[in-house]
């Protein structure tokens, strides 16, 4: 995962964790409950900002689907900037949260995440 993506998603998770009752719901609330990026233009800009090509993001999605679901469910209808970026953020968010011990208290998790950012 690119460092710029990691830092941005981690900041988003830190903002989200304060509003989550159960830490096992953190990924859902941060990356599934609502779109992470809204709009095709904003999604294209997000990819540019992080120096991620469309094909690179799609490749990550396809590999994740193969690994997790055993098959690729991505369709031509799904291949638009907004859907691709949101699927990519969902997947990277999943990888990101694996780095942290979510069995701790919320305050400990937030502290661990902030330490990881260097705050």
C-alpha positions as CSV (number, residue, x, y, z in Angstrom):
1,X,0.0,0.0,0.0
2,X,1.3,3.4,-0.9
3,X,2.3,5.5,2.1
4,X,0.1,8.4,1.0
5,X,-2.9,6.1,0.8
6,X,-2.0,4.5,4.2
7,X,-1.8,7.9,5.9
8,X,-5.0,9.2,4.4
9,X,-7.0,6.1,5.2
10,X,-5.5,5.9,8.7
11,X,-6.6,9.5,9.4
12,X,-10.1,8.6,8.2
13,X,-10.2,5.6,10.4
14,X,-9.0,7.7,13.4
15,X,-11.9,10.1,12.8
16,X,-14.3,7.3,12.4
17,X,-13.3,5.2,15.4
18,X,-14.5,8.0,17.8
19,X,-18.1,7.5,16.6
20,X,-18.1,3.7,16.6
21,X,-19.5,1.7,19.5
22,X,-17.9,-1.6,18.7
23,X,-14.4,-1.8,17.1
24,X,-15.4,-4.9,15.1
25,X,-17.7,-2.5,13.2
26,X,-14.9,0.0,12.4
27,X,-14.2,-1.2,8.9
28,X,-17.9,-1.2,8.0
29,X,-18.4,2.4,9.3
30,X,-15.2,3.7,7.7
31,X,-15.4,2.2,4.3
32,X,-18.8,0.6,3.6
33,X,-21.5,2.6,5.3
34,X,-21.0,5.4,2.8
35,X,-18.8,6.1,-0.2
36,X,-15.3,7.1,0.7
37,X,-15.0,9.3,-2.4
38,X,-18.1,10.7,-4.1
39,X,-18.1,11.7,-7.8
40,X,-16.2,10.6,-10.9
41,X,-14.1,13.7,-11.0
42,X,-13.1,13.5,-7.3
43,X,-12.3,9.8,-7.7
44,X,-10.0,10.5,-10.7
45,X,-8.3,13.2,-8.7
46,X,-7.9,10.9,-5.8
47,X,-6.1,8.4,-8.0
48,X,-3.9,11.1,-9.4
49,X,-3.1,12.4,-5.9
50,X,-1.9,9.0,-4.9
51,X,-0.2,8.2,-8.2
52,X,-2.4,5.1,-8.8
53,X,-3.3,4.2,-12.3
54,X,-6.8,3.0,-13.1
55,X,-5.4,-0.4,-14.0
56,X,-3.4,-0.7,-10.8
57,X,-6.5,-0.1,-8.7
58,X,-8.5,-2.6,-10.8
59,X,-5.8,-5.2,-10.5
60,X,-5.9,-4.9,-6.7
61,X,-9.7,-5.3,-6.7
62,X,-9.5,-8.4,-9.0
63,X,-6.8,-10.1,-6.9
64,X,-8.7,-9.3,-3.7
65,X,-11.9,-10.8,-5.1
66,X,-10.1,-13.9,-6.2
67,X,-8.5,-14.3,-2.8
68,X,-11.6,-13.6,-0.7
69,X,-14.5,-14.8,-2.9
70,X,-12.7,-17.3,-5.1
71,X,-14.0,-15.5,-8.2
72,X,-14.0,-12.1,-9.8
73,X,-17.3,-10.3,-9.5
74,X,-16.1,-7.0,-10.9
75,X,-18.2,-6.2,-14.0
76,X,-17.9,-3.6,-16.8
77,X,-20.7,-1.6,-14.9
78,X,-18.4,-1.5,-11.9
79,X,-15.5,0.0,-13.8
80,X,-16.0,3.7,-13.3
81,X,-13.7,5.9,-11.2
82,X,-16.1,6.3,-8.3
83,X,-16.8,2.6,-7.8
84,X,-13.1,1.6,-8.4
85,X,-11.8,4.1,-5.9
86,X,-14.4,3.1,-3.3
87,X,-13.7,-0.6,-3.7
88,X,-9.9,0.1,-3.6
89,X,-10.3,2.1,-0.4
90,X,-12.5,-0.6,1.1
91,X,-9.8,-3.2,0.4
92,X,-6.9,-1.0,1.5
93,X,-8.9,-0.2,4.7
94,X,-9.2,-3.9,5.4
95,X,-5.4,-4.4,5.0
96,X,-4.8,-1.3,7.1
97,X,-6.9,-2.4,10.0
98,X,-5.1,-5.8,10.2
99,X,-2.1,-3.8,11.4
100,X,-3.7,-2.9,14.6
101,X,-4.9,-4.8,17.7
102,X,-8.7,-4.0,17.7
103,X,-9.1,-6.1,20.9
104,X,-7.8,-3.1,22.9
105,X,-9.9,-0.2,24.2
106,X,-10.8,2.5,21.8
107,X,-8.4,5.0,23.4
108,X,-5.6,2.4,23.1
109,X,-6.4,1.8,19.4
110,X,-6.5,5.5,18.7
111,X,-3.2,6.0,20.4
112,X,-1.6,3.1,18.5
113,X,-2.9,4.5,15.2
114,X,-1.7,8.0,16.0
115,X,1.7,6.6,17.0
116,X,1.8,4.9,13.6
117,X,1.2,8.2,11.9
118,X,4.0,9.8,13.9
119,X,1.6,12.2,15.8
